[in-house]
Amino acid sequence: MQLARGFRCFLLATAVISAAVGCSSGSSDDAKIAANKARRKPPSFVRLVNLTDTPLSLREPEGLLCANVGAGEVSKFTTLRQGHRDLTVAGQDGAPVPAPFDVPSDETLSVVAVPKGKSFVCYWLKGEIRKAPDAGGNLQAFAVTPDGATRLDSSELKTLGPDGKAVQGGSVAGEVTISATVGGSPASVAGSVQPDAPYSAYLVSVGPLKGKGLLVDNSPPKPTPGNMAAGG
């Protein structure tokens, strides 16, 4: 009986130790999961601005990001993970053009394809507005030349409202015309702007859009009833 009692005590001690180890292991796993979540930062958003005369696609080694963006068009934003990314831009013909970039977290990025000779080059823009306008207004403008793409200061722009009068700071609304001197030549673009939506204007001094530009609504796509139902 003493042997049996000793054996039962041994089994009980083993169970207690196993339970303790199991709890410890579970706590360790939970801690690792929490640490991984803390290190995981929000992705950035990227799109392709095609200022050439041929459709282009933006790709990473794992697959397409923006497919068949038409000449003089801008793709929708898509997510892109943080870190170094060896992206390329290519049309149906010709060798892909490298567009590598060290992608930060939670940033809004555009790859701007600009004609150069018989091909094109790619420039990166960051910091475009995607959300509801803040005190800085609902419109940003960028100058695009053969040498790069840069943001224009409000002092470099002339923005006319629906009444033909200059708009001085803040948000703009209605039919507007945005103009500036880009690459030594005038460039302008006109379009309709909603006061509660963010916009980017690209004023161009090269290629088929030389002297003109693009005015793009940066708002995220609105969910449709079908998409809402599918998403639960």
Backbone torsions as a table, in degrees:
resi	resn	phi	psi	omega
1	MET	NA	-39.4	177.3
2	GLN	-61.1	-37.0	179.0
3	LEU	-65.6	-42.4	179.7
4	ALA	-64.5	-42.7	179.2
5	ARG	-62.6	-40.1	178.8
6	GLY	-64.8	-38.3	-179.9
7	PHE	-66.2	-39.8	178.8
8	ARG	-65.3	-38.9	177.6
9	CYS	-63.4	-38.3	178.6
10	PHE	-63.7	-43.9	178.8
11	LEU	-63.7	-41.3	179.5
12	LEU	-62.9	-42.8	179.3
13	ALA	-64.6	-40.5	178.8
14	THR	-62.2	-42.1	179.8
15	ALA	-63.4	-43.1	179.5
16	VAL	-62.2	-44.1	179.6
17	ILE	-64.0	-42.8	-179.9
18	SER	-61.9	-42.2	179.2
19	ALA	-63.5	-40.8	179.9
20	ALA	-64.5	-42.4	179.1
21	VAL	-64.8	-40.8	178.9
22	GLY	-61.7	-43.7	178.0
23	CYS	-62.6	-42.0	-179.5
24	SER	-63.3	-41.9	179.9
25	SER	-64.6	-42.2	178.7
26	GLY	-62.6	-42.3	178.6
27	SER	-62.8	-38.6	179.1
28	SER	-65.1	-41.9	178.6
29	ASP	-64.2	-42.1	179.0
30	ASP	-62.0	-39.6	179.3
31	ALA	-64.5	-40.1	179.1
32	LYS	-65.6	-41.9	178.7
33	ILE	-62.1	-44.0	179.5
34	ALA	-63.2	-39.7	179.9
35	ALA	-66.5	-40.1	179.3
36	ASN	-64.8	-39.7	178.0
37	LYS	-63.9	-39.1	179.8
38	ALA	-65.3	-35.1	-179.8
39	ARG	-78.7	-21.6	-177.1
40	ARG	-77.7	113.2	-176.6
41	LYS	-99.9	158.8	-178.9
42	PRO	-61.0	146.7	177.3
43	PRO	-73.1	169.4	172.1
44	SER	-97.1	173.4	176.5
45	PHE	-118.1	139.4	-178.1
46	VAL	-136.8	150.8	174.2
47	ARG	-147.1	169.0	-179.9
48	LEU	-111.3	126.2	174.4
49	VAL	-105.4	111.2	-173.5
50	ASN	-101.4	104.1	179.3
51	LEU	-101.7	14.5	178.4
52	THR	-92.8	-174.3	-179.2
53	ASP	-105.2	19.1	-179.4
54	THR	-142.4	148.2	178.6
55	PRO	-62.4	143.0	-178.4
56	LEU	-134.5	159.1	175.9
57	SER	-130.1	145.3	176.1
58	LEU	-104.4	129.6	-173.3
59	ARG	-137.5	147.8	166.3
60	GLU	-112.8	167.1	-176.5
61	PRO	-54.9	-28.7	-177.6
62	GLU	-81.0	-13.6	179.9
63	GLY	152.7	-174.6	-177.7
64	LEU	-73.8	141.4	172.0
65	LEU	-104.1	-47.1	179.5
66	CYS	-135.1	115.6	-172.2
67	ALA	-105.0	135.1	171.0
68	ASN	49.8	58.0	175.2
69	VAL	-80.8	120.0	-173.6
70	GLY	-65.2	161.9	177.5
71	ALA	-59.4	131.5	-179.8
72	GLY	69.0	26.3	-179.4
73	GLU	-125.8	168.0	-178.8
74	VAL	-128.1	132.3	179.8
75	SER	-77.7	169.4	170.2
76	LYS	-73.9	160.0	175.9
77	PHE	-73.1	145.5	172.3
78	THR	-134.6	157.0	-176.3
79	THR	-77.6	151.4	-179.9
80	LEU	-144.3	129.4	-176.9
81	ARG	-69.8	152.5	178.6
82	GLN	-67.3	148.8	177.0
83	GLY	119.9	179.1	-179.8
84	HIS	-72.2	131.1	-178.8
85	ARG	-127.7	124.3	177.9
86	ASP	-91.0	76.4	-179.8
87	LEU	-83.4	158.3	174.7
88	THR	-137.8	156.4	175.0
89	VAL	-124.7	134.6	-176.9
90	ALA	-152.7	153.1	171.7
91	GLY	-100.9	-166.3	178.7
92	GLN	-69.9	-31.1	178.6
93	ASP	-119.6	154.4	176.4
94	GLY	93.1	160.1	-178.2
95	ALA	-74.7	146.7	176.3
96	PRO	-61.7	144.3	177.3
97	VAL	-99.1	124.0	-179.2
98	PRO	-64.4	142.0	174.9
99	ALA	-140.9	59.9	-177.8
100	PRO	-70.1	152.9	-179.2
101	PHE	-162.1	144.2	172.8
102	ASP	-89.2	99.4	-171.5
103	VAL	-78.0	122.7	176.1
104	PRO	-79.8	-178.4	176.4
105	SER	-93.0	142.4	170.8
106	ASP	55.3	51.0	-179.4
107	GLU	-125.9	156.0	176.2
108	THR	-107.0	120.1	-171.0
109	LEU	-125.9	146.9	172.5
110	SER	-130.1	134.0	170.2
111	VAL	-96.5	117.5	-175.5
112	VAL	-104.5	116.3	179.1
113	ALA	-93.3	119.6	-173.3
114	VAL	-119.2	131.3	179.9
115	PRO	-59.7	142.4	174.7
116	LYS	-153.6	113.1	-176.8
117	GLY	61.6	-131.1	178.3
118	LYS	-91.1	2.4	-179.9
119	SER	-128.8	-141.7	179.6
120	PHE	-156.7	164.9	174.4
121	VAL	-123.4	162.9	-178.0
122	CYS	-119.9	135.4	175.4
123	TYR	-125.3	150.7	-180.0
124	TRP	-103.7	139.0	169.8
125	LEU	-119.4	143.2	177.2
126	LYS	-133.3	158.3	175.1
127	GLY	86.6	17.3	177.2
128	GLU	-73.4	149.2	-176.8
129	ILE	-81.1	136.1	178.6
130	ARG	-122.7	-14.6	-173.5
131	LYS	-109.2	-177.2	179.5
132	ALA	-54.2	139.6	-176.6
133	PRO	-58.1	146.5	175.5
134	ASP	-109.5	-157.9	-178.3
135	ALA	-62.6	-20.2	-179.7
136	GLY	-77.6	-4.6	179.4
137	GLY	97.7	177.9	-174.4
138	ASN	-109.2	13.2	-177.2
139	LEU	-137.8	129.3	170.3
140	GLN	-119.4	147.0	179.3
141	ALA	-126.5	146.6	-176.7
142	PHE	-133.0	139.2	175.5
143	ALA	-95.2	131.4	179.8
144	VAL	-120.4	118.1	179.4
145	THR	-125.9	173.7	176.6
146	PRO	-59.8	-18.3	-175.8
147	ASP	-98.6	-5.1	179.8
148	GLY	156.3	-177.8	178.5
149	ALA	-130.0	123.4	-175.7
150	THR	-135.5	151.5	178.2
151	ARG	-74.8	140.8	178.1
152	LEU	-95.3	135.0	174.6
153	ASP	-73.8	152.7	-179.4
154	SER	-57.6	-29.5	179.9
155	SER	-70.6	-17.5	179.4
156	GLU	-91.7	-6.0	-175.1
157	LEU	-105.9	155.4	168.8
158	LYS	-126.8	112.4	-178.5
159	THR	-114.8	120.3	179.7
160	LEU	-105.8	133.5	178.7
161	GLY	-83.8	-174.6	-178.8
162	PRO	-59.2	-26.9	-179.7
163	ASP	-88.5	3.1	179.4
164	GLY	83.2	1.4	179.9
165	LYS	-93.1	152.6	-178.9
166	ALA	-68.3	139.3	176.2
167	VAL	-95.8	125.6	-177.4
168	GLN	-108.6	95.1	175.2
169	GLY	69.4	176.2	179.5
170	GLY	69.5	-168.4	-179.9
171	SER	-80.9	150.6	177.8
172	VAL	-115.4	159.2	-178.4
173	ALA	-153.1	155.1	179.2
174	GLY	84.5	-160.5	178.7
175	GLU	-77.0	120.4	-177.8
176	VAL	-127.8	157.2	173.0
177	THR	-126.0	125.8	-177.8
178	ILE	-114.8	129.8	-178.3
179	SER	-142.2	157.5	178.4
180	ALA	-166.2	166.4	171.8
181	THR	-90.2	120.4	-175.6
182	VAL	-126.3	120.1	-179.3
183	GLY	62.2	29.8	178.8
184	GLY	85.3	-0.8	-178.7
185	SER	-129.1	153.2	179.2
186	PRO	-73.7	146.5	175.7
187	ALA	-145.1	144.6	-178.5
188	SER	-151.6	158.2	176.7
189	VAL	-146.6	144.8	-179.8
190	ALA	-127.0	153.3	178.4
191	GLY	176.5	178.7	-179.2
192	SER	-97.1	136.3	-175.6
193	VAL	-127.2	133.6	174.9
194	GLN	-93.1	139.2	-174.4
195	PRO	-67.7	-22.4	-176.3
196	ASP	-104.0	18.0	-179.7
197	ALA	-125.4	148.9	179.6
198	PRO	-90.6	142.0	-176.3
199	TYR	-132.9	151.5	168.9
200	SER	-122.1	135.5	174.2
201	ALA	-114.2	127.0	176.9
202	TYR	-108.5	115.6	178.5
203	LEU	-102.7	126.5	-162.5
204	VAL	-119.3	139.4	178.5
205	SER	-119.6	19.3	-175.5
206	VAL	-150.3	150.2	174.1
207	GLY	77.7	-163.2	-175.5
208	PRO	-65.0	-20.3	178.7
209	LEU	-99.2	15.9	-179.0
210	LYS	-55.9	129.5	-178.7
211	GLY	82.7	-3.8	-179.4
212	LYS	-122.5	-149.3	179.1
213	GLY	176.6	-169.7	178.1
214	LEU	-129.4	140.8	174.1
215	LEU	-118.9	117.7	-168.3
216	VAL	-123.8	132.0	172.9
217	ASP	-80.9	121.0	-176.7
218	ASN	-92.1	5.8	-176.3
219	SER	-62.0	141.0	173.5
220	PRO	-61.3	149.2	178.5
221	PRO	-57.2	138.5	178.2
222	LYS	-81.0	135.8	-180.0
223	PRO	-66.2	139.0	175.7
224	THR	-92.1	160.0	178.6
225	PRO	-54.9	-38.0	179.1
226	GLY	-64.6	-43.1	179.5
227	ASN	-66.4	-38.0	179.8
228	MET	-64.8	-39.7	179.4
229	ALA	-68.2	-41.1	-179.7
230	ALA	-65.5	-33.8	-178.2
231	GLY	-81.2	-2.1	179.0
232	GLY	85.0	NA	NA
